[in-house]
Structure formats: C-alpha cells, structure tokens
Amino acid sequence: MLTEVGPAFPASYNFVLPGVRADGAAVALKLGFPNGELVWEIDALRAYGGRGICALLESDADGGVFLIERLIPGTRLTTVHD
C-alpha cells in the first residue's frame, strides 16, 4: 500500500510516480501500455531479482502496471576520476 505519492517523473511514454509504502520504503509506480516490451521488462526485473537493478516488488503485466524499488541517485560517474 502506498502512503504517499509524488508528482509524475517526466517521461516520454510511460507514466511513473514516486511514492512511499506504508513500511517507509521508497518506491516507483510505473504504468504503461500493456504490450510485449512491458512484459519483457517485468520478466527481466524478476530475473535479476534486485541484483544490479531496482527490485520488482509487485506487477500486473496484463494491466500494464508494476511497483519497483525507487533508486535515488548518488554520485554521478562523471564526477569520479579514473
């Protein structure tokens, strides 16, 4: 259950809202047009299981919606010296 929902992120195709779950976890709710690409994205997130990418928390591929762990940027790679 989301306890807070923020303004939508600027996007070109999907509708993505930041939010906070009842347990305090930062999440993002992504809504898209149900299609093969969205299903592949959900399948890929499920396969990675949160290793190296945001965790898939809940999904409904037929409805075109899924809830993912919200990743909050830290240090930009352009500021890291080689």
Secondary structure, DSSP 4 states (H G I P E B T S, - for coil): -EEEE-PPPP-SSSEEEEEEETTS-EEEEEE---SHHHHHHHHHHHHHTTSSSPPEEEEETTTTEEEEEPP---S-GGGS--
